[in-house]
Amino acid sequence: MVIEIRVLYNERIYIYLLTIIISLFSFQIKTTQKVFICKSTSSKRYHYKKTCRGLNRCKAEIKETTLKKAEKFGRTLCKLENK
Ligand SMILES: [Zn+2]
């Protein structure tokens, strides 16, 4: 009985740690993931691909930035790339 409880407890810790590791990993991706934005003031999107159709419409300068910065400026993922 005591052993069973201990196993369950360990499993919980394991899942908890795994969740932390996964969230840290995705945070790391967010801070380093490169995205492209159109510098036009009317543009509210960011793009993973520089060749994206949504980005082709951009009349202003195309700038490479990080996902974190793009989100900080209120940009959301381009609908053409949202799978
Ligand atoms: Zn796009």
PDB file of the backbone (N, CA, C, O) and the ligand in Angstrom, with CONECT records:
HET     ZN  A 101       1
ATOM      1  N   MET A   1       0.836  -1.215   0.000  1.00  0.00           N
ATOM      2  CA  MET A   1       0.000   0.000   0.000  1.00  0.00           C
ATOM      3  C   MET A   1       0.868   1.261   0.000  1.00  0.00           C
ATOM      4  O   MET A   1       0.652   2.184  -0.786  1.00  0.00           O
ATOM      5  N   VAL A   2       1.831   1.276   0.880  1.00  0.00           N
ATOM      6  CA  VAL A   2       2.729   2.436   0.994  1.00  0.00           C
ATOM      7  C   VAL A   2       3.501   2.639  -0.307  1.00  0.00           C
ATOM      8  O   VAL A   2       3.697   3.759  -0.778  1.00  0.00           O
ATOM      9  N   ILE A   3       3.928   1.517  -0.862  1.00  0.00           N
ATOM     10  CA  ILE A   3       4.696   1.558  -2.115  1.00  0.00           C
ATOM     11  C   ILE A   3       3.836   2.126  -3.247  1.00  0.00           C
ATOM     12  O   ILE A   3       4.300   2.945  -4.040  1.00  0.00           O
ATOM     13  N   GLU A   4       2.591   1.685  -3.308  1.00  0.00           N
ATOM     14  CA  GLU A   4       1.658   2.157  -4.341  1.00  0.00           C
ATOM     15  C   GLU A   4       1.501   3.678  -4.296  1.00  0.00           C
ATOM     16  O   GLU A   4       1.534   4.359  -5.321  1.00  0.00           O
ATOM     17  N   ILE A   5       1.334   4.173  -3.105  1.00  0.00           N
ATOM     18  CA  ILE A   5       1.175   5.626  -2.926  1.00  0.00           C
ATOM     19  C   ILE A   5       2.439   6.344  -3.407  1.00  0.00           C
ATOM     20  O   ILE A   5       2.371   7.383  -4.063  1.00  0.00           O
ATOM     21  N   ARG A   6       3.563   5.778  -3.072  1.00  0.00           N
ATOM     22  CA  ARG A   6       4.836   6.395  -3.453  1.00  0.00           C
ATOM     23  C   ARG A   6       4.984   6.441  -4.976  1.00  0.00           C
ATOM     24  O   ARG A   6       5.466   7.429  -5.532  1.00  0.00           O
ATOM     25  N   VAL A   7       4.572   5.383  -5.630  1.00  0.00           N
ATOM     26  CA  VAL A   7       4.651   5.314  -7.089  1.00  0.00           C
ATOM     27  C   VAL A   7       3.770   6.391  -7.700  1.00  0.00           C
ATOM     28  O   VAL A   7       4.184   7.101  -8.617  1.00  0.00           O
ATOM     29  N   LEU A   8       2.564   6.507  -7.192  1.00  0.00           N
ATOM     30  CA  LEU A   8       1.639   7.528  -7.681  1.00  0.00           C
ATOM     31  C   LEU A   8       2.208   8.925  -7.494  1.00  0.00           C
ATOM     32  O   LEU A   8       2.096   9.785  -8.368  1.00  0.00           O
ATOM     33  N   TYR A   9       2.806   9.127  -6.360  1.00  0.00           N
ATOM     34  CA  TYR A   9       3.398  10.414  -6.026  1.00  0.00           C
ATOM     35  C   TYR A   9       4.527  10.748  -6.999  1.00  0.00           C
ATOM     36  O   TYR A   9       4.623  11.866  -7.505  1.00  0.00           O
ATOM     37  N   ASN A  10       5.367   9.767  -7.245  1.00  0.00           N
ATOM     38  CA  ASN A  10       6.481   9.951  -8.173  1.00  0.00           C
ATOM     39  C   ASN A  10       5.992  10.248  -9.589  1.00  0.00           C
ATOM     40  O   ASN A  10       6.578  11.060 -10.305  1.00  0.00           O
ATOM     41  N   GLU A  11       4.940   9.597  -9.965  1.00  0.00           N
ATOM     42  CA  GLU A  11       4.371   9.810 -11.285  1.00  0.00           C
ATOM     43  C   GLU A  11       3.893  11.257 -11.438  1.00  0.00           C
ATOM     44  O   GLU A  11       4.086  11.892 -12.475  1.00  0.00           O
ATOM     45  N   ARG A  12       3.279  11.744 -10.392  1.00  0.00           N
ATOM     46  CA  ARG A  12       2.803  13.135 -10.399  1.00  0.00           C
ATOM     47  C   ARG A  12       3.957  14.104 -10.547  1.00  0.00           C
ATOM     48  O   ARG A  12       3.887  15.055 -11.326  1.00  0.00           O
ATOM     49  N   ILE A  13       5.019  13.861  -9.797  1.00  0.00           N
ATOM     50  CA  ILE A  13       6.209  14.711  -9.867  1.00  0.00           C
ATOM     51  C   ILE A  13       6.787  14.683 -11.269  1.00  0.00           C
ATOM     52  O   ILE A  13       7.198  15.705 -11.818  1.00  0.00           O
ATOM     53  N   TYR A  14       6.807  13.489 -11.830  1.00  0.00           N
ATOM     54  CA  TYR A  14       7.356  13.305 -13.170  1.00  0.00           C
ATOM     55  C   TYR A  14       6.554  14.107 -14.194  1.00  0.00           C
ATOM     56  O   TYR A  14       7.126  14.794 -15.039  1.00  0.00           O
ATOM     57  N   ILE A  15       5.230  14.016 -14.111  1.00  0.00           N
ATOM     58  CA  ILE A  15       4.357  14.761 -15.032  1.00  0.00           C
ATOM     59  C   ILE A  15       4.528  16.265 -14.822  1.00  0.00           C
ATOM     60  O   ILE A  15       4.551  17.039 -15.780  1.00  0.00           O
ATOM     61  N   TYR A  16       4.645  16.655 -13.586  1.00  0.00           N
ATOM     62  CA  TYR A  16       4.819  18.061 -13.231  1.00  0.00           C
ATOM     63  C   TYR A  16       6.123  18.613 -13.826  1.00  0.00           C
ATOM     64  O   TYR A  16       6.151  19.690 -14.420  1.00  0.00           O
ATOM     65  N   LEU A  17       7.195  17.842 -13.647  1.00  0.00           N
ATOM     66  CA  LEU A  17       8.497  18.250 -14.184  1.00  0.00           C
ATOM     67  C   LEU A  17       8.476  18.306 -15.709  1.00  0.00           C
ATOM     68  O   LEU A  17       9.057  19.196 -16.329  1.00  0.00           O
ATOM     69  N   LEU A  18       7.794  17.335 -16.286  1.00  0.00           N
ATOM     70  CA  LEU A  18       7.694  17.271 -17.739  1.00  0.00           C
ATOM     71  C   LEU A  18       6.964  18.503 -18.283  1.00  0.00           C
ATOM     72  O   LEU A  18       7.342  19.059 -19.314  1.00  0.00           O
ATOM     73  N   THR A  19       5.921  18.914 -17.574  1.00  0.00           N
ATOM     74  CA  THR A  19       5.157  20.102 -17.962  1.00  0.00           C
ATOM     75  C   THR A  19       6.044  21.342 -17.909  1.00  0.00           C
ATOM     76  O   THR A  19       5.997  22.190 -18.800  1.00  0.00           O
ATOM     77  N   ILE A  20       6.846  21.437 -16.863  1.00  0.00           N
ATOM     78  CA  ILE A  20       7.759  22.581 -16.711  1.00  0.00           C
ATOM     79  C   ILE A  20       8.766  22.600 -17.859  1.00  0.00           C
ATOM     80  O   ILE A  20       9.012  23.639 -18.472  1.00  0.00           O
ATOM     81  N   ILE A  21       9.343  21.431 -18.137  1.00  0.00           N
ATOM     82  CA  ILE A  21      10.347  21.329 -19.205  1.00  0.00           C
ATOM     83  C   ILE A  21       9.740  21.723 -20.550  1.00  0.00           C
ATOM     84  O   ILE A  21      10.352  22.462 -21.321  1.00  0.00           O
ATOM     85  N   ILE A  22       8.544  21.230 -20.824  1.00  0.00           N
ATOM     86  CA  ILE A  22       7.881  21.540 -22.097  1.00  0.00           C
ATOM     87  C   ILE A  22       7.583  23.029 -22.210  1.00  0.00           C
ATOM     88  O   ILE A  22       7.796  23.624 -23.267  1.00  0.00           O
ATOM     89  N   SER A  23       7.088  23.641 -21.126  1.00  0.00           N
ATOM     90  CA  SER A  23       6.761  25.068 -21.187  1.00  0.00           C
ATOM     91  C   SER A  23       8.021  25.922 -21.322  1.00  0.00           C
ATOM     92  O   SER A  23       8.006  26.952 -21.996  1.00  0.00           O
ATOM     93  N   LEU A  24       9.099  25.496 -20.687  1.00  0.00           N
ATOM     94  CA  LEU A  24      10.370  26.215 -20.823  1.00  0.00           C
ATOM     95  C   LEU A  24      10.885  26.108 -22.246  1.00  0.00           C
ATOM     96  O   LEU A  24      11.419  27.064 -22.808  1.00  0.00           O
ATOM     97  N   PHE A  25      10.715  24.939 -22.808  1.00  0.00           N
ATOM     98  CA  PHE A  25      11.170  24.690 -24.165  1.00  0.00           C
ATOM     99  C   PHE A  25      10.394  25.536 -25.168  1.00  0.00           C
ATOM    100  O   PHE A  25      10.977  26.118 -26.084  1.00  0.00           O
ATOM    101  N   SER A  26       9.090  25.602 -24.992  1.00  0.00           N
ATOM    102  CA  SER A  26       8.279  26.405 -25.913  1.00  0.00           C
ATOM    103  C   SER A  26       8.547  27.897 -25.723  1.00  0.00           C
ATOM    104  O   SER A  26       8.443  28.679 -26.669  1.00  0.00           O
ATOM    105  N   PHE A  27       8.892  28.284 -24.500  1.00  0.00           N
ATOM    106  CA  PHE A  27       9.258  29.678 -24.243  1.00  0.00           C
ATOM    107  C   PHE A  27      10.544  30.010 -24.998  1.00  0.00           C
ATOM    108  O   PHE A  27      10.676  31.074 -25.603  1.00  0.00           O
ATOM    109  N   GLN A  28      11.473  29.083 -24.945  1.00  0.00           N
ATOM    110  CA  GLN A  28      12.753  29.232 -25.649  1.00  0.00           C
ATOM    111  C   GLN A  28      12.525  29.399 -27.146  1.00  0.00           C
ATOM    112  O   GLN A  28      13.168  30.229 -27.788  1.00  0.00           O
ATOM    113  N   ILE A  29      11.614  28.614 -27.698  1.00  0.00           N
ATOM    114  CA  ILE A  29      11.282  28.703 -29.119  1.00  0.00           C
ATOM    115  C   ILE A  29      10.728  30.092 -29.427  1.00  0.00           C
ATOM    116  O   ILE A  29      11.098  30.719 -30.419  1.00  0.00           O
ATOM    117  N   LYS A  30       9.839  30.554 -28.562  1.00  0.00           N
ATOM    118  CA  LYS A  30       9.209  31.851 -28.769  1.00  0.00           C
ATOM    119  C   LYS A  30      10.219  32.993 -28.777  1.00  0.00           C
ATOM    120  O   LYS A  30      10.086  33.944 -29.547  1.00  0.00           O
ATOM    121  N   THR A  31      11.216  32.896 -27.927  1.00  0.00           N
ATOM    122  CA  THR A  31      12.181  33.986 -27.845  1.00  0.00           C
ATOM    123  C   THR A  31      13.205  33.935 -28.968  1.00  0.00           C
ATOM    124  O   THR A  31      13.816  34.951 -29.298  1.00  0.00           O
ATOM    125  N   THR A  32      13.396  32.770 -29.553  1.00  0.00           N
ATOM    126  CA  THR A  32      14.417  32.652 -30.591  1.00  0.00           C
ATOM    127  C   THR A  32      13.841  32.450 -31.996  1.00  0.00           C
ATOM    128  O   THR A  32      14.536  32.646 -32.993  1.00  0.00           O
ATOM    129  N   GLN A  33      12.568  32.057 -32.064  1.00  0.00           N
ATOM    130  CA  GLN A  33      11.934  31.816 -33.365  1.00  0.00           C
ATOM    131  C   GLN A  33      11.924  33.101 -34.198  1.00  0.00           C
ATOM    132  O   GLN A  33      11.462  34.151 -33.751  1.00  0.00           O
ATOM    133  N   LYS A  34      12.440  32.986 -35.406  1.00  0.00           N
ATOM    134  CA  LYS A  34      12.482  34.146 -36.301  1.00  0.00           C
ATOM    135  C   LYS A  34      11.188  34.235 -37.108  1.00  0.00           C
ATOM    136  O   LYS A  34      10.703  33.245 -37.655  1.00  0.00           O
ATOM    137  N   VAL A  35      10.659  35.425 -37.163  1.00  0.00           N
ATOM    138  CA  VAL A  35       9.464  35.673 -37.966  1.00  0.00           C
ATOM    139  C   VAL A  35       9.684  36.920 -38.816  1.00  0.00           C
ATOM    140  O   VAL A  35      10.622  37.684 -38.588  1.00  0.00           O
ATOM    141  N   PHE A  36       8.819  37.112 -39.784  1.00  0.00           N
ATOM    142  CA  PHE A  36       8.925  38.278 -40.655  1.00  0.00           C
ATOM    143  C   PHE A  36       7.692  39.153 -40.495  1.00  0.00           C
ATOM    144  O   PHE A  36       6.566  38.661 -40.428  1.00  0.00           O
ATOM    145  N   ILE A  37       7.922  40.439 -40.436  1.00  0.00           N
ATOM    146  CA  ILE A  37       6.798  41.370 -40.332  1.00  0.00           C
ATOM    147  C   ILE A  37       6.913  42.441 -41.410  1.00  0.00           C
ATOM    148  O   ILE A  37       8.003  42.791 -41.862  1.00  0.00           O
ATOM    149  N   CYS A  38       5.757  42.942 -41.802  1.00  0.00           N
ATOM    150  CA  CYS A  38       5.708  44.059 -42.728  1.00  0.00           C
ATOM    151  C   CYS A  38       5.715  45.323 -41.868  1.00  0.00           C
ATOM    152  O   CYS A  38       4.927  45.441 -40.929  1.00  0.00           O
ATOM    153  N   LYS A  39       6.585  46.247 -42.180  1.00  0.00           N
ATOM    154  CA  LYS A  39       6.719  47.440 -41.345  1.00  0.00           C
ATOM    155  C   LYS A  39       5.606  48.479 -41.541  1.00  0.00           C
ATOM    156  O   LYS A  39       5.612  49.542 -40.919  1.00  0.00           O
ATOM    157  N   SER A  40       4.666  48.149 -42.408  1.00  0.00           N
ATOM    158  CA  SER A  40       3.512  49.021 -42.616  1.00  0.00           C
ATOM    159  C   SER A  40       2.702  49.127 -41.317  1.00  0.00           C
ATOM    160  O   SER A  40       2.537  48.138 -40.602  1.00  0.00           O
ATOM    161  N   THR A  41       2.205  50.322 -41.021  1.00  0.00           N
ATOM    162  CA  THR A  41       1.464  50.526 -39.768  1.00  0.00           C
ATOM    163  C   THR A  41       0.128  49.784 -39.768  1.00  0.00           C
ATOM    164  O   THR A  41      -0.412  49.478 -38.705  1.00  0.00           O
ATOM    165  N   SER A  42      -0.401  49.497 -40.946  1.00  0.00           N
ATOM    166  CA  SER A  42      -1.692  48.803 -41.021  1.00  0.00           C
ATOM    167  C   SER A  42      -1.525  47.296 -40.863  1.00  0.00           C
ATOM    168  O   SER A  42      -2.509  46.575 -40.692  1.00  0.00           O
ATOM    169  N   SER A  43      -0.302  46.824 -40.918  1.00  0.00           N
ATOM    170  CA  SER A  43      -0.038  45.393 -40.802  1.00  0.00           C
ATOM    171  C   SER A  43      -0.101  44.937 -39.346  1.00  0.00           C
ATOM    172  O   SER A  43       0.520  45.529 -38.462  1.00  0.00           O
ATOM    173  N   LYS A  44      -0.864  43.875 -39.122  1.00  0.00           N
ATOM    174  CA  LYS A  44      -1.034  43.383 -37.750  1.00  0.00           C
ATOM    175  C   LYS A  44      -0.574  41.929 -37.610  1.00  0.00           C
ATOM    176  O   LYS A  44      -0.828  41.279 -36.596  1.00  0.00           O
ATOM    177  N   ARG A  45       0.092  41.442 -38.625  1.00  0.00           N
ATOM    178  CA  ARG A  45       0.448  40.028 -38.654  1.00  0.00           C
ATOM    179  C   ARG A  45       1.955  39.805 -38.654  1.00  0.00           C
ATOM    180  O   ARG A  45       2.746  40.694 -38.970  1.00  0.00           O
ATOM    181  N   TYR A  46       2.315  38.577 -38.286  1.00  0.00           N
ATOM    182  CA  TYR A  46       3.708  38.147 -38.475  1.00  0.00           C
ATOM    183  C   TYR A  46       3.694  36.857 -39.277  1.00  0.00           C
ATOM    184  O   TYR A  46       2.697  36.136 -39.292  1.00  0.00           O
ATOM    185  N   HIS A  47       4.791  36.573 -39.933  1.00  0.00           N
ATOM    186  CA  HIS A  47       4.873  35.443 -40.861  1.00  0.00           C
ATOM    187  C   HIS A  47       6.106  34.598 -40.598  1.00  0.00           C
ATOM    188  O   HIS A  47       7.175  35.127 -40.295  1.00  0.00           O
ATOM    189  N   TYR A  48       5.959  33.284 -40.714  1.00  0.00           N
ATOM    190  CA  TYR A  48       7.088  32.374 -40.544  1.00  0.00           C
ATOM    191  C   TYR A  48       7.947  32.339 -41.807  1.00  0.00           C
ATOM    192  O   TYR A  48       9.168  32.191 -41.753  1.00  0.00           O
ATOM    193  N   LYS A  49       7.266  32.480 -42.940  1.00  0.00           N
ATOM    194  CA  LYS A  49       7.987  32.400 -44.209  1.00  0.00           C
ATOM    195  C   LYS A  49       8.064  33.765 -44.874  1.00  0.00           C
ATOM    196  O   LYS A  49       7.083  34.506 -44.937  1.00  0.00           O
ATOM    197  N   LYS A  50       9.239  34.071 -45.362  1.00  0.00           N
ATOM    198  CA  LYS A  50       9.418  35.354 -46.043  1.00  0.00           C
ATOM    199  C   LYS A  50       8.699  35.357 -47.389  1.00  0.00           C
ATOM    200  O   LYS A  50       8.392  36.409 -47.949  1.00  0.00           O
ATOM    201  N   THR A  51       8.444  34.172 -47.882  1.00  0.00           N
ATOM    202  CA  THR A  51       7.798  34.023 -49.190  1.00  0.00           C
ATOM    203  C   THR A  51       6.276  33.937 -49.087  1.00  0.00           C
ATOM    204  O   THR A  51       5.593  33.702 -50.083  1.00  0.00           O
ATOM    205  N   CYS A  52       5.754  34.129 -47.883  1.00  0.00           N
ATOM    206  CA  CYS A  52       4.306  34.018 -47.647  1.00  0.00           C
ATOM    207  C   CYS A  52       3.514  34.991 -48.526  1.00  0.00           C
ATOM    208  O   CYS A  52       3.935  36.123 -48.770  1.00  0.00           O
ATOM    209  N   ARG A  53       2.365  34.518 -48.989  1.00  0.00           N
ATOM    210  CA  ARG A  53       1.496  35.349 -49.827  1.00  0.00           C
ATOM    211  C   ARG A  53       1.046  36.608 -49.105  1.00  0.00           C
ATOM    212  O   ARG A  53       0.931  37.673 -49.712  1.00  0.00           O
ATOM    213  N   GLY A  54       0.792  36.483 -47.811  1.00  0.00           N
ATOM    214  CA  GLY A  54       0.363  37.632 -47.010  1.00  0.00           C
ATOM    215  C   GLY A  54       1.424  38.710 -46.960  1.00  0.00           C
ATOM    216  O   GLY A  54       1.121  39.901 -46.890  1.00  0.00           O
ATOM    217  N   LEU A  55       2.664  38.279 -46.998  1.00  0.00           N
ATOM    218  CA  LEU A  55       3.793  39.204 -46.942  1.00  0.00           C
ATOM    219  C   LEU A  55       4.069  39.832 -48.313  1.00  0.00           C
ATOM    220  O   LEU A  55       4.621  40.929 -48.402  1.00  0.00           O
ATOM    221  N   ASN A  56       3.691  39.146 -49.346  1.00  0.00           N
ATOM    222  CA  ASN A  56       3.873  39.663 -50.710  1.00  0.00           C
ATOM    223  C   ASN A  56       3.109  40.955 -50.947  1.00  0.00           C
ATOM    224  O   ASN A  56       3.501  41.800 -51.753  1.00  0.00           O
ATOM    225  N   ARG A  57       1.988  41.084 -50.205  1.00  0.00           N
ATOM    226  CA  ARG A  57       1.150  42.271 -50.350  1.00  0.00           C
ATOM    227  C   ARG A  57       1.763  43.496 -49.696  1.00  0.00           C
ATOM    228  O   ARG A  57       1.337  44.625 -49.940  1.00  0.00           O
ATOM    229  N   CYS A  58       2.752  43.265 -48.875  1.00  0.00           N
ATOM    230  CA  CYS A  58       3.387  44.351 -48.121  1.00  0.00           C
ATOM    231  C   CYS A  58       4.071  45.346 -49.054  1.00  0.00           C
ATOM    232  O   CYS A  58       4.902  44.975 -49.883  1.00  0.00           O
ATOM    233  N   LYS A  59       3.702  46.619 -48.899  1.00  0.00           N
ATOM    234  CA  LYS A  59       4.299  47.662 -49.731  1.00  0.00           C
ATOM    235  C   LYS A  59       5.478  48.320 -49.009  1.00  0.00           C
ATOM    236  O   LYS A  59       6.315  48.979 -49.625  1.00  0.00           O
ATOM    237  N   ALA A  60       5.522  48.126 -47.702  1.00  0.00           N
ATOM    238  CA  ALA A  60       6.595  48.714 -46.898  1.00  0.00           C
ATOM    239  C   ALA A  60       7.763  47.737 -46.770  1.00  0.00           C
ATOM    240  O   ALA A  60       7.811  46.725 -47.469  1.00  0.00           O
ATOM    241  N   GLU A  61       8.680  48.035 -45.896  1.00  0.00           N
ATOM    242  CA  GLU A  61       9.863  47.205 -45.693  1.00  0.00           C
ATOM    243  C   GLU A  61       9.512  45.933 -44.924  1.00  0.00           C
ATOM    244  O   GLU A  61       8.689  45.963 -44.010  1.00  0.00           O
ATOM    245  N   ILE A  62      10.132  44.829 -45.295  1.00  0.00           N
ATOM    246  CA  ILE A  62       9.933  43.570 -44.576  1.00  0.00           C
ATOM    247  C   ILE A  62      11.084  43.408 -43.592  1.00  0.00           C
ATOM    248  O   ILE A  62      12.257  43.476 -43.960  1.00  0.00           O
ATOM    249  N   LYS A  63      10.725  43.195 -42.349  1.00  0.00           N
ATOM    250  CA  LYS A  63      11.732  43.132 -41.297  1.00  0.00           C
ATOM    251  C   LYS A  63      11.732  41.772 -40.623  1.00  0.00           C
ATOM    252  O   LYS A  63      10.675  41.196 -40.368  1.00  0.00           O
ATOM    253  N   GLU A  64      12.928  41.258 -40.335  1.00  0.00           N
ATOM    254  CA  GLU A  64      13.036  40.000 -39.605  1.00  0.00           C
ATOM    255  C   GLU A  64      13.108  40.315 -38.118  1.00  0.00           C
ATOM    256  O   GLU A  64      13.878  41.175 -37.691  1.00  0.00           O
ATOM    257  N   THR A  65      12.304  39.616 -37.339  1.00  0.00           N
ATOM    258  CA  THR A  65      12.297  39.846 -35.897  1.00  0.00           C
ATOM    259  C   THR A  65      12.066  38.513 -35.190  1.00  0.00           C
ATOM    260  O   THR A  65      12.051  37.467 -35.840  1.00  0.00           O
ATOM    261  N   THR A  66      11.886  38.533 -33.875  1.00  0.00           N
ATOM    262  CA  THR A  66      11.588  37.294 -33.154  1.00  0.00           C
ATOM    263  C   THR A  66      10.097  37.220 -32.866  1.00  0.00           C
ATOM    264  O   THR A  66       9.401  38.235 -32.822  1.00  0.00           O
ATOM    265  N   LEU A  67       9.629  36.009 -32.674  1.00  0.00           N
ATOM    266  CA  LEU A  67       8.216  35.773 -32.382  1.00  0.00           C
ATOM    267  C   LEU A  67       7.784  36.540 -31.127  1.00  0.00           C
ATOM    268  O   LEU A  67       6.689  37.099 -31.068  1.00  0.00           O
ATOM    269  N   LYS A  68       8.657  36.550 -30.145  1.00  0.00           N
ATOM    270  CA  LYS A  68       8.355  37.222 -28.883  1.00  0.00           C
ATOM    271  C   LYS A  68       8.117  38.724 -29.096  1.00  0.00           C
ATOM    272  O   LYS A  68       7.166  39.300 -28.568  1.00  0.00           O
ATOM    273  N   LYS A  69       9.001  39.334 -29.878  1.00  0.00           N
ATOM    274  CA  LYS A  69       8.875  40.774 -30.139  1.00  0.00           C
ATOM    275  C   LYS A  69       7.622  41.067 -30.957  1.00  0.00           C
ATOM    276  O   LYS A  69       6.920  42.046 -30.706  1.00  0.00           O
ATOM    277  N   ALA A  70       7.349  40.208 -31.936  1.00  0.00           N
ATOM    278  CA  ALA A  70       6.172  40.397 -32.780  1.00  0.00           C
ATOM    279  C   ALA A  70       4.897  40.359 -31.939  1.00  0.00           C
ATOM    280  O   ALA A  70       3.986  41.162 -32.141  1.00  0.00           O
ATOM    281  N   GLU A  71       4.842  39.419 -30.997  1.00  0.00           N
ATOM    282  CA  GLU A  71       3.662  39.296 -30.129  1.00  0.00           C
ATOM    283  C   GLU A  71       3.565  40.471 -29.162  1.00  0.00           C
ATOM    284  O   GLU A  71       2.472  40.912 -28.804  1.00  0.00           O
ATOM    285  N   LYS A  72       4.707  40.960 -28.753  1.00  0.00           N
ATOM    286  CA  LYS A  72       4.753  42.098 -27.834  1.00  0.00           C
ATOM    287  C   LYS A  72       4.137  43.340 -28.487  1.00  0.00           C
ATOM    288  O   LYS A  72       3.534  44.179 -27.818  1.00  0.00           O
ATOM    289  N   PHE A  73       4.303  43.433 -29.795  1.00  0.00           N
ATOM    290  CA  PHE A  73       3.736  44.558 -30.523  1.00  0.00           C
ATOM    291  C   PHE A  73       2.313  44.268 -31.004  1.00  0.00           C
ATOM    292  O   PHE A  73       1.771  44.985 -31.845  1.00  0.00           O
ATOM    293  N   GLY A  74       1.723  43.214 -30.460  1.00  0.00           N
ATOM    294  CA  GLY A  74       0.326  42.898 -30.756  1.00  0.00           C
ATOM    295  C   GLY A  74       0.083  42.223 -32.093  1.00  0.00           C
ATOM    296  O   GLY A  74      -1.042  42.176 -32.590  1.00  0.00           O
ATOM    297  N   ARG A  75       1.149  41.707 -32.661  1.00  0.00           N
ATOM    298  CA  ARG A  75       1.006  41.010 -33.952  1.00  0.00           C
ATOM    299  C   ARG A  75       0.486  39.605 -33.716  1.00  0.00           C
ATOM    300  O   ARG A  75       0.823  38.963 -32.722  1.00  0.00           O
ATOM    301  N   THR A  76      -0.329  39.139 -34.631  1.00  0.00           N
ATOM    302  CA  THR A  76      -0.818  37.765 -34.546  1.00  0.00           C
ATOM    303  C   THR A  76      -0.387  37.012 -35.798  1.00  0.00           C
ATOM    304  O   THR A  76      -0.052  37.607 -36.823  1.00  0.00           O
ATOM    305  N   LEU A  77      -0.403  35.692 -35.686  1.00  0.00           N
ATOM    306  CA  LEU A  77       0.060  34.871 -36.806  1.00  0.00           C
ATOM    307  C   LEU A  77      -0.834  35.061 -38.025  1.00  0.00           C
ATOM    308  O   LEU A  77      -2.061  35.065 -37.932  1.00  0.00           O
ATOM    309  N   CYS A  78      -0.187  35.215 -39.153  1.00  0.00           N
ATOM    310  CA  CYS A  78      -0.845  35.353 -40.442  1.00  0.00           C
ATOM    311  C   CYS A  78      -1.812  34.203 -40.675  1.00  0.00           C
ATOM    312  O   CYS A  78      -1.465  33.042 -40.456  1.00  0.00           O
ATOM    313  N   LYS A  79      -3.018  34.521 -41.115  1.00  0.00           N
ATOM    314  CA  LYS A  79      -4.065  33.510 -41.297  1.00  0.00           C
ATOM    315  C   LYS A  79      -3.702  32.489 -42.384  1.00  0.00           C
ATOM    316  O   LYS A  79      -4.174  31.352 -42.350  1.00  0.00           O
ATOM    317  N   LEU A  80      -2.887  32.884 -43.321  1.00  0.00           N
ATOM    318  CA  LEU A  80      -2.504  31.993 -44.406  1.00  0.00           C
ATOM    319  C   LEU A  80      -1.569  30.886 -43.926  1.00  0.00           C
ATOM    320  O   LEU A  80      -1.394  29.870 -44.599  1.00  0.00           O
ATOM    321  N   GLU A  81      -0.970  31.095 -42.754  1.00  0.00           N
ATOM    322  CA  GLU A  81      -0.018  30.109 -42.230  1.00  0.00           C
ATOM    323  C   GLU A  81      -0.560  29.381 -41.016  1.00  0.00           C
ATOM    324  O   GLU A  81       0.061  28.435 -40.531  1.00  0.00           O
ATOM    325  N   ASN A  82      -1.683  29.801 -40.531  1.00  0.00           N
ATOM    326  CA  ASN A  82      -2.278  29.203 -39.336  1.00  0.00           C
ATOM    327  C   ASN A  82      -2.894  27.852 -39.692  1.00  0.00           C
ATOM    328  O   ASN A  82      -3.962  27.776 -40.299  1.00  0.00           O
ATOM    329  N   LYS A  83      -2.195  26.796 -39.298  1.00  0.00           N
ATOM    330  CA  LYS A  83      -2.683  25.462 -39.654  1.00  0.00           C
ATOM    331  C   LYS A  83      -3.440  24.853 -38.477  1.00  0.00           C
ATOM    332  O   LYS A  83      -3.932  23.729 -38.574  1.00  0.00           O
TER     333      LYS A  83
HETATM  334 ZN    ZN A 101       1.984  34.854 -43.744  1.00  0.00          ZN2+
END
